[in-house]
Amino acid sequence: MSRKSAELVYSPIYDLSDYTHVISAGKYRQLYDALKFSRWNWNEPVAATKEQLLLVHTERYLKDFLGARLTEQTQRAEIPIDERIVNAVCTAAGGTILAAELALKHGVASNLSGGFHHAFADHAEGFCFVNDTVLAIRALRKTRPGLKVAVIDLDVHQGNGTAKLLQGDENSYTFSMHEKENYPVKETGSHDVELPSHLGDAEYLRLLAENLDKLKAAFFPDLIFYVAGVDIYRDDALGGLQLSFDGIAARDAAVRDFLPEVPKVVLPAGGYARNIAETVALHAQTIKIMHGRQ
């Protein structure tokens, strides 16, 4: 499979630039703008349907979410909810399903939104209303029963929703390397590595290499979802790690080169640098590296 696949997924519906919040809602459009003049194959998704969302989420929760109702279950996202946000989230979730299909065909594909790893079956959490990764896994298995999937989550925050949703799933394996003294309340994944605050490039990369080897020994997937949060950056407002641009580039290259024969889906997840241009540059760097262009 080509490591230089040009398959990217984006919709203008992702763009919430006029919403002001720490989630950096404008970064998706800016990421598209940073990449649009290069030679990529742009794929526009359709929104995940209610039938698809029910593969992960409860009917009661979806009544609140799809109705854009501020309830106990939706307000735990800690961001506003309205019809436009619901449409953006559902379209991003559809984008992750599409990216997964493209990755299986071409070897690697990136969605310019997604990685909403804090969402649970019955409630939102941490800026996340829909768990698009688990949704894509279950959607793929409708036509590919028994598909073995690994989730490599290197966001600064543990993907607690993903870990919970995939507990007991013998065909899934979650590997998360995240800051210990940070949000959220942790769930138990297949393989969790808790990092001390202020960790820098060298020790981070050593631990990553060591634990990727452990993953390889424990589980061989048919597909990998890479939740590539850049909130491990040293100037991120919501993270306490101290990685540089070069350190994050080396992280991404390590994931790219891990089990190179296995298709990979790339999701941006978190990134909250005080200068949004740095967040966008880091996400663009990740995509270029994962697609063999840097």
C-alpha positions as CSV (number, residue, x, y, z in Angstrom):
1,M,0.0,0.0,0.0
2,S,1.2,3.5,-0.8
3,R,2.5,5.6,2.0
4,K,2.0,8.6,-0.3
5,S,-1.7,8.4,-0.6
6,A,-3.3,11.8,-1.4
7,E,-6.7,11.1,0.2
8,L,-7.9,13.9,2.5
9,V,-11.5,14.4,3.8
10,Y,-13.0,17.9,4.4
11,S,-16.3,19.7,4.2
12,P,-16.9,23.4,4.5
13,I,-19.5,22.4,7.1
14,Y,-16.6,21.7,9.5
15,D,-15.8,25.4,9.6
16,L,-17.0,27.1,12.9
17,S,-14.6,30.0,12.7
18,D,-17.1,32.4,14.0
19,Y,-17.6,30.4,17.2
20,T,-15.3,31.6,19.9
21,H,-14.1,28.9,22.3
22,V,-10.9,27.2,23.4
23,I,-11.6,24.3,21.1
24,S,-10.0,26.4,18.3
25,A,-13.1,26.0,16.2
26,G,-11.5,27.9,13.3
27,K,-8.6,25.5,12.9
28,Y,-10.4,23.1,10.5
29,R,-10.9,25.7,7.8
30,Q,-7.4,27.1,8.4
31,L,-5.9,23.6,8.1
32,Y,-7.8,23.2,4.8
33,D,-6.4,26.6,3.6
34,A,-2.9,25.5,4.6
35,L,-3.1,22.3,2.4
36,K,-5.5,23.2,-0.4
37,F,-2.8,24.4,-2.9
38,S,-0.9,21.1,-2.7
39,R,-1.8,18.1,-4.8
40,W,-4.3,16.2,-2.7
41,N,-7.4,14.2,-3.6
42,W,-10.2,16.0,-1.7
43,N,-13.1,13.9,-0.6
44,E,-16.3,15.6,0.8
45,P,-18.2,13.5,3.3
46,V,-21.9,13.3,4.1
47,A,-23.2,13.5,7.7
48,A,-23.4,10.3,9.7
49,T,-27.0,9.2,9.9
50,K,-29.0,8.5,13.0
51,E,-28.9,4.8,12.2
52,Q,-25.1,5.0,12.1
53,L,-24.9,7.0,15.3
54,L,-27.0,4.4,17.0
55,L,-24.1,2.0,16.5
56,V,-22.4,3.9,19.4
57,H,-24.8,6.2,21.1
58,T,-28.1,5.6,23.0
59,E,-31.4,6.6,21.6
60,R,-32.0,8.9,24.6
61,Y,-28.7,10.7,24.2
62,L,-29.2,11.2,20.5
63,K,-32.7,12.7,21.1
64,D,-30.9,15.4,23.0
65,F,-27.9,15.8,20.8
66,L,-29.7,15.7,17.4
67,G,-32.3,18.0,18.8
68,A,-29.6,20.4,19.9
69,R,-30.9,20.4,23.4
70,L,-28.8,21.7,26.3
71,T,-29.3,18.9,28.8
72,E,-27.3,17.1,31.5
73,Q,-26.0,14.7,28.8
74,T,-25.0,17.3,26.2
75,Q,-23.7,20.1,28.5
76,R,-20.9,17.9,29.6
77,A,-19.2,18.7,26.3
78,E,-18.5,22.1,27.9
79,I,-19.3,23.9,24.6
80,P,-22.5,25.4,23.2
81,I,-24.9,23.3,21.2
82,D,-27.0,24.4,18.3
83,E,-28.1,23.0,14.9
84,R,-25.0,24.2,13.2
85,I,-22.7,22.5,15.7
86,V,-24.7,19.3,15.4
87,N,-24.4,19.3,11.7
88,A,-20.7,20.0,11.8
89,V,-20.1,17.1,14.3
90,C,-22.2,14.7,12.3
91,T,-20.5,15.6,9.1
92,A,-17.1,15.2,10.8
93,A,-18.2,11.8,12.0
94,G,-19.2,10.9,8.5
95,G,-15.8,12.1,7.4
96,T,-14.1,9.7,9.7
97,I,-16.1,6.8,8.3
98,L,-15.1,8.0,4.8
99,A,-11.5,8.3,5.7
100,A,-11.5,4.8,7.1
101,E,-12.9,3.4,3.8
102,L,-10.3,5.4,1.9
103,A,-7.5,4.2,4.1
104,L,-8.4,0.5,3.5
105,K,-8.3,1.2,-0.2
106,H,-5.2,3.5,-0.5
107,G,-3.2,2.8,2.6
108,V,-3.6,6.1,4.5
109,A,-6.3,8.8,4.6
110,S,-6.8,11.8,6.8
111,N,-9.9,13.6,8.0
112,L,-9.3,17.2,8.7
113,S,-11.7,17.0,11.7
114,G,-12.5,14.2,14.2
115,G,-10.8,12.4,16.9
116,F,-13.6,13.1,19.3
117,H,-12.4,10.6,21.9
118,H,-14.1,11.8,25.0
119,A,-17.7,11.1,23.9
120,F,-19.4,8.2,25.7
121,A,-22.5,6.1,24.6
122,D,-24.9,8.2,26.7
123,H,-23.3,11.6,27.1
124,A,-20.9,14.1,25.7
125,E,-17.6,15.1,27.4
126,G,-14.6,17.3,26.8
127,F,-15.7,19.2,23.6
128,C,-16.8,15.8,22.1
129,F,-20.5,15.0,21.2
130,V,-20.0,11.9,19.0
131,N,-17.2,9.3,19.3
132,D,-16.3,9.2,15.6
133,T,-13.5,6.6,15.9
134,V,-15.7,4.0,17.5
135,L,-18.5,4.9,15.1
136,A,-16.2,4.3,12.1
137,I,-15.0,1.0,13.6
138,R,-18.5,-0.3,14.0
139,A,-19.7,1.0,10.6
140,L,-16.8,-0.8,8.9
141,R,-17.7,-4.0,10.7
142,K,-21.2,-4.0,9.2
143,T,-19.5,-5.2,6.0
144,R,-16.3,-6.5,7.4
145,P,-17.2,-8.6,10.5
146,G,-14.2,-9.3,12.8
147,L,-12.1,-6.4,11.4
148,K,-9.2,-6.0,13.9
149,V,-8.6,-2.4,14.7
150,A,-5.9,-0.6,16.9
151,V,-6.4,2.9,18.1
152,I,-3.1,4.8,18.7
153,D,-4.1,7.9,20.7
154,L,-1.3,10.3,21.3
155,D,-3.4,13.3,22.3
156,V,-2.2,14.9,25.6
157,H,-5.6,13.7,27.1
158,Q,-6.6,10.1,27.4
159,G,-9.4,9.1,25.1
160,N,-11.6,8.0,27.9
161,G,-14.7,7.6,25.9
162,T,-13.0,5.4,23.3
163,A,-11.4,3.3,26.0
164,K,-14.7,2.7,27.7
165,L,-16.6,2.0,24.5
166,L,-14.1,-0.6,23.3
167,Q,-13.7,-2.4,26.6
168,G,-14.3,-6.1,26.1
169,D,-14.0,-5.9,22.3
170,E,-11.5,-8.6,21.4
171,N,-11.0,-7.3,17.9
172,S,-10.0,-3.8,19.2
173,Y,-6.9,-2.6,21.0
174,T,-6.4,0.9,22.4
175,F,-3.0,2.4,23.1
176,S,-3.0,5.8,24.8
177,M,0.1,7.8,25.9
178,H,-1.1,10.8,27.8
179,E,-0.4,13.3,30.5
180,K,-1.2,11.8,33.9
181,E,-2.1,15.0,35.8
182,N,-4.6,16.3,33.3
183,Y,-8.2,15.9,32.2
184,P,-10.1,13.5,32.1
185,V,-10.9,11.0,34.8
186,K,-9.2,8.0,33.3
187,E,-10.8,4.8,32.0
188,T,-9.0,1.6,31.5
189,G,-7.8,0.9,27.9
190,S,-5.9,-2.0,26.5
191,H,-2.5,-0.2,27.0
192,D,-2.2,3.1,28.9
193,V,1.0,5.0,29.5
194,E,0.7,8.0,31.9
195,L,3.3,10.7,31.4
196,P,4.6,13.2,33.9
197,S,4.0,16.9,33.2
198,H,6.9,18.8,31.6
199,L,8.2,15.7,29.7
200,G,10.3,16.7,26.6
201,D,11.1,15.3,23.2
202,A,13.8,12.7,24.1
203,E,12.1,10.9,26.9
204,Y,8.7,11.0,25.1
205,L,10.1,9.5,21.9
206,R,12.0,6.8,23.9
207,L,8.8,5.8,25.6
208,L,6.8,5.9,22.4
209,A,9.3,3.5,20.7
210,E,9.3,1.2,23.6
211,N,5.5,1.0,23.8
212,L,4.9,0.7,20.1
213,D,7.1,-2.4,20.3
214,K,4.8,-3.7,23.1
215,L,1.7,-3.0,20.9
216,K,3.3,-4.9,18.0
217,A,3.9,-7.9,20.3
218,A,0.3,-7.8,21.7
219,F,-1.9,-7.2,18.7
220,F,-1.7,-7.2,14.9
221,P,-4.5,-5.0,13.4
222,D,-6.1,-4.8,10.0
223,L,-6.5,-1.0,10.4
224,I,-5.0,1.7,12.7
225,F,-6.8,4.9,13.8
226,Y,-4.2,7.5,14.7
227,V,-5.6,10.1,17.0
228,A,-2.9,12.6,16.5
229,G,-3.6,15.4,19.0
230,V,-0.9,18.2,18.9
231,D,-1.8,19.4,22.4
232,I,1.5,17.8,23.5
233,Y,3.1,20.9,22.1
234,R,5.1,22.9,24.7
235,D,2.9,26.1,24.2
236,D,-0.5,24.4,24.3
237,A,-3.0,26.0,26.6
238,L,-4.5,22.7,27.8
239,G,-1.4,20.5,28.0
240,G,1.6,20.3,30.3
241,L,4.0,18.4,28.1
242,Q,7.0,20.1,26.5
243,L,7.4,18.7,23.0
244,S,8.8,20.9,20.2
245,F,7.7,21.0,16.5
246,D,10.6,18.6,15.7
247,G,9.6,16.3,18.5
248,I,6.0,16.1,17.3
249,A,7.3,15.5,13.8
250,A,9.4,12.6,15.1
251,R,6.3,11.2,16.9
252,D,4.3,11.3,13.7
253,A,7.1,9.6,11.7
254,A,7.3,6.8,14.3
255,V,3.6,6.1,13.9
256,R,3.8,6.3,10.1
257,D,6.6,3.8,10.1
258,F,4.9,1.5,12.6
259,L,3.5,-1.6,10.9
260,P,3.8,0.1,7.5
261,E,1.8,-2.5,5.7
262,V,-1.3,-1.7,7.9
263,P,-3.6,1.0,6.6
264,K,-3.9,4.1,8.8
265,V,-6.7,6.7,9.4
266,V,-5.4,10.0,10.7
267,L,-7.5,12.3,12.9
268,P,-6.4,15.7,14.3
269,A,-8.1,15.6,17.7
270,G,-6.8,18.2,20.2
271,G,-4.6,21.3,19.6
272,Y,-5.0,24.5,21.6
273,A,-1.8,26.5,21.1
274,R,-2.0,30.1,22.3
275,N,-1.2,31.0,18.7
276,I,-3.7,29.1,16.5
277,A,-1.3,29.4,13.6
278,E,1.0,27.0,15.4
279,T,-1.8,24.5,16.0
280,V,-2.6,24.6,12.3
281,A,1.0,24.2,11.3
282,L,1.4,21.2,13.6
283,H,-1.7,19.5,12.2
284,A,-0.6,20.2,8.6
285,Q,2.9,18.8,9.5
286,T,1.2,15.6,10.9
287,I,-0.8,15.1,7.7
288,K,2.2,15.7,5.4
289,I,4.4,13.2,7.4
290,M,1.7,10.5,7.6
291,H,1.2,10.8,3.8
292,G,4.9,10.6,3.1
293,R,5.2,14.2,2.0
294,Q,7.6,15.4,4.7
